[in-house]
Amino acid sequence: MKGIDHLVLCVNDLDEAAARYKAMGFTCTPRAIHPFGTMNQLVQFDGSFLEVLAVREPTEVPEHGARHFSFAAFNRDFLERGEGFSMLVLDSDDARADQQRYLQAGISRFEPFDFQRKAKLPDGEEVTVGFSLAFAAHEAMGRAGFFVCQQRAPQYFWKREYQVHANGALGLGDALMMGEHPKAYAEFFAAFTGVEPQVLADEEIGFRLSRGGVRMLSPAAWEKHFPAALAPDLAEGPCFAGFVVQVNDLGRAAEALDDGRIAYLRDGGRLIVAPDEAFNTTILFEERH
């Protein structure tokens, strides 16, 4: 069963965004440069991470092709309409096999994409990490990207030193989407995740993964589950609205947010950081049980 590998959080100013995530109590990795015009800093957990991404050099961004999905072009175009949670990424043991499965399911027409970049280890050593990606797409979800990621050098990528956070964050919970008539997208998500929905209703669908999950909610369902969280605008179709961070102690997470002067709301057993504090993305902190 696949799990969430990472979430892509697209921003205009990487320095500002990294500072904001540090203020929330997260540890951020050093800046990394992609060979296709983007750059990132990561918030790493045990087996998953947040990728805070910005465009570094627009002239280096390759355009989409008939069989080529351009990660950099997708996020560049995403930023033209605002910052936010742009892409959901699942893990993969074999990106090429996943790509074939997506082609057969009719949710992709793209070739796999391989790349390498430099990474800095906690002791300062610079190493090379590599990835193989397989993309999927749904024509009605133009502002939401989907792919799987196969790690080519995991021994250099995952580092415990980067996974210790002042706010007590342990990992990711659900990735949250909003859309009208969520049930209409169940077939796509079943093909993308490889699992059948645990929740299948007109107002909500949900897929439980080995790490985290995926939920799409209608505006009414969002209001029911997260009445204190601001819902996104659906003028351009379904979109990612936010994500859950699991922590070991909600009080510790609140202290970190207070120390960083990050505004949040208490809503029962969760803390909610609103989109205007987190680059158009709602972040929900919940205790892991």
C-alpha positions in Angstrom: 0.0 0.0 0.0 1.3 3.4 -0.9 1.7 6.2 1.6 2.1 10.0 1.4 5.7 10.7 0.3 5.4 14.5 0.4 3.2 17.6 -0.2 4.4 20.4 -2.5 3.8 23.8 -1.0 4.4 26.5 -3.7 5.5 30.0 -2.6 6.9 33.1 -4.1 9.6 33.8 -1.6 11.4 30.7 -0.3 13.3 32.6 2.4 10.1 34.1 3.8 8.3 30.7 3.7 11.2 28.8 5.4 11.3 31.5 8.1 7.5 31.1 8.6 7.7 27.3 8.9 10.6 27.6 11.4 8.4 30.0 13.4 5.7 27.3 13.5 8.3 25.1 15.2 9.4 23.0 12.2 13.0 22.2 11.4 13.9 23.1 7.7 16.6 21.5 5.6 19.1 23.6 3.8 18.1 25.1 0.4 18.4 22.7 -2.5 18.6 23.6 -6.2 16.7 21.7 -8.9 18.2 21.4 -12.5 14.9 22.7 -14.0 14.6 26.2 -12.5 13.1 25.6 -9.1 14.5 25.3 -5.5 13.2 24.0 -2.2 13.6 23.5 1.5 12.0 20.6 3.2 10.3 19.8 6.5 11.2 16.2 7.0 9.4 13.6 9.1 10.0 9.8 9.4 9.0 8.7 5.9 7.3 11.8 4.6 8.0 15.5 4.2 6.7 18.9 3.2 8.4 20.4 0.1 8.4 24.2 0.3 9.1 25.2 -3.3 9.8 28.3 -5.3 10.8 29.2 -8.8 14.5 30.1 -8.9 15.2 30.8 -12.5 12.2 31.0 -14.9 14.3 30.8 -18.0 15.4 27.3 -16.9 11.9 25.9 -16.6 11.0 23.4 -19.3 7.6 23.5 -20.8 5.1 20.6 -20.9 5.3 18.3 -23.9 3.0 15.7 -25.5 4.5 13.0 -23.3 6.3 15.1 -20.8 4.8 16.6 -17.6 6.9 19.5 -16.4 6.9 19.7 -12.6 8.5 23.1 -12.7 6.1 24.5 -15.3 3.1 23.2 -13.4 4.3 25.0 -10.2 5.3 28.2 -12.1 1.8 28.4 -13.6 0.3 27.6 -10.2 2.0 30.6 -8.7 0.5 32.9 -11.3 -2.8 32.4 -9.6 -1.5 32.5 -6.0 0.6 30.5 -3.5 -0.6 27.3 -1.9 -0.6 23.5 -1.7 -0.1 22.5 -5.3 0.8 18.8 -5.5 0.2 15.5 -3.7 3.0 12.9 -3.9 2.8 9.3 -3.0 5.8 7.0 -2.4 6.8 4.4 -5.0 9.0 1.3 -5.2 8.9 1.3 -9.0 7.9 4.6 -10.7 8.0 3.0 -14.2 5.5 0.2 -13.1 3.3 2.9 -11.6 3.4 4.9 -14.8 2.3 1.9 -16.8 -0.5 1.3 -14.4 -1.6 5.0 -14.8 -1.5 4.7 -18.5 -3.7 1.6 -18.5 -6.1 3.3 -16.1 -6.4 6.3 -18.4 -5.1 8.8 -15.8 -1.8 9.6 -17.5 -0.2 10.0 -20.9 3.3 10.9 -19.6 6.7 9.3 -19.6 8.5 8.8 -16.2 10.9 11.5 -15.2 14.3 11.0 -13.6 16.5 13.7 -12.1 19.3 14.3 -9.6 20.2 17.2 -7.3 22.7 18.0 -4.7 21.7 17.7 -1.0 23.5 18.9 2.1 23.7 16.4 5.0 23.4 17.6 8.7 27.3 17.5 9.0 27.6 19.8 6.0 28.7 17.1 3.5 27.3 17.6 0.0 25.9 14.5 -1.7 23.8 13.6 -4.7 20.2 12.4 -4.4 18.1 11.0 -7.2 14.4 10.5 -7.9 12.1 8.9 -10.4 8.6 10.4 -10.8 5.4 9.2 -12.4 2.6 11.7 -13.0 -1.2 11.4 -13.1 -3.7 14.0 -14.0 -7.4 14.7 -14.1 -8.7 17.3 -16.6 -11.2 18.8 -14.1 -8.5 19.3 -11.4 -6.1 21.7 -13.3 -4.9 23.3 -10.1 -4.0 20.0 -8.4 -1.0 17.9 -9.4 -0.4 14.3 -8.6 2.6 12.0 -8.9 4.6 9.2 -7.2 8.2 9.5 -6.2 10.8 6.7 -6.1 13.9 7.5 -4.0 17.2 6.6 -5.8 19.5 7.4 -2.9 17.4 7.1 0.3 20.4 6.6 2.5 21.4 10.2 1.8 17.9 11.7 1.9 16.3 10.6 5.1 18.2 12.1 8.1 17.0 11.9 11.7 18.6 15.2 12.6 16.1 16.9 10.2 13.1 15.1 11.7 13.2 16.6 15.2 10.9 19.6 15.5 10.3 22.1 18.3 6.5 21.7 17.9 6.7 17.9 18.4 5.6 17.1 14.9 5.8 13.4 14.1 4.4 13.1 10.6 1.6 13.8 8.2 -2.1 12.9 8.5 -4.6 13.5 5.8 -4.1 15.6 2.7 -7.3 17.6 2.4 -9.0 18.7 -0.8 -12.2 20.5 -1.5 -14.5 20.1 -4.5 -18.1 20.0 -5.6 -19.4 16.4 -5.9 -16.4 14.6 -4.5 -17.9 11.1 -5.4 -17.3 12.0 -9.1 -13.5 11.8 -8.5 -13.5 8.5 -6.6 -12.4 6.5 -9.7 -9.5 8.7 -10.3 -8.2 8.6 -6.7 -8.7 4.8 -6.6 -6.5 4.5 -9.7 -3.9 6.9 -8.3 -3.6 5.5 -4.8 -4.2 1.9 -5.7 -6.8 1.5 -2.9 -10.6 1.6 -2.7 -12.3 4.4 -0.8 -13.1 3.9 2.9 -15.5 6.8 2.7 -17.7 7.1 -0.4 -20.5 9.6 -0.2 -21.9 12.5 -2.3 -20.3 15.0 0.1 -17.0 13.2 0.9 -14.5 10.6 -0.2 -11.6 9.3 1.8 -8.7 6.9 1.1 -6.6 5.5 3.9 -2.9 5.0 3.0 0.0 3.3 4.7 1.1 6.8 5.8 -1.6 9.5 6.0 -4.6 9.6 3.7 -6.5 11.6 1.1 -9.9 13.2 1.6 -12.0 15.3 -0.7 -14.8 17.2 0.9 -17.7 19.3 -0.5 -18.1 22.8 0.9 -20.9 21.5 3.2 -18.7 18.6 4.4 -15.8 21.0 5.0 -18.0 23.2 7.1 -19.2 20.1 9.1 -15.8 18.7 9.8 -13.7 21.9 10.1 -16.2 24.8 11.0 -13.3 27.0 12.3 -11.2 26.5 9.2 -11.5 28.9 6.2 -12.6 27.1 3.1 -10.9 27.8 -0.2 -12.5 29.3 -3.3 -13.6 26.7 -5.9 -13.9 29.0 -8.8 -11.2 27.1 -10.7 -12.4 23.6 -9.7 -11.3 21.2 -6.9 -8.1 22.2 -5.1 -5.9 21.2 -2.2 -7.1 23.0 0.9 -4.8 21.9 3.7 -3.2 19.1 5.6 -2.9 17.5 9.0 0.3 17.4 11.0 0.4 14.8 13.7 2.2 15.9 16.9 3.1 14.1 20.2 1.6 16.8 22.4 -0.9 19.5 21.4 0.2 21.8 24.2 3.8 21.6 23.0 2.6 22.5 19.5 0.7 25.5 20.9 3.8 26.7 22.8 5.8 26.6 19.6 3.2 28.6 17.7 3.0 31.1 20.5 6.8 31.4 20.6 6.9 32.0 16.9 4.1 34.5 17.0 1.9 32.4 14.7 -1.8 33.0 15.0 -4.0 29.9 15.4 -7.4 28.8 16.5 -8.2 26.0 19.0 -11.0 23.8 17.7 -11.6 20.9 20.0 -8.7 18.5 19.8 -6.9 20.4 17.1 -5.0 23.6 16.4 -5.7 25.4 13.1 -3.3 27.7 11.4 -5.3 29.7 8.9 -4.4 30.1 5.2 -3.3 33.7 5.6 -0.5 32.5 8.0 0.5 29.6 5.9 0.6 30.8 2.3 -3.0 30.0 1.3 -3.0 26.6 3.0 -4.8 25.4 6.2 -2.6 23.5 8.6 -4.3 21.4 11.3 -2.2 20.1 14.2 -3.7 17.0 15.9 -2.3 14.6 18.5 -1.3 11.2 17.2 -3.0 8.4 19.2 
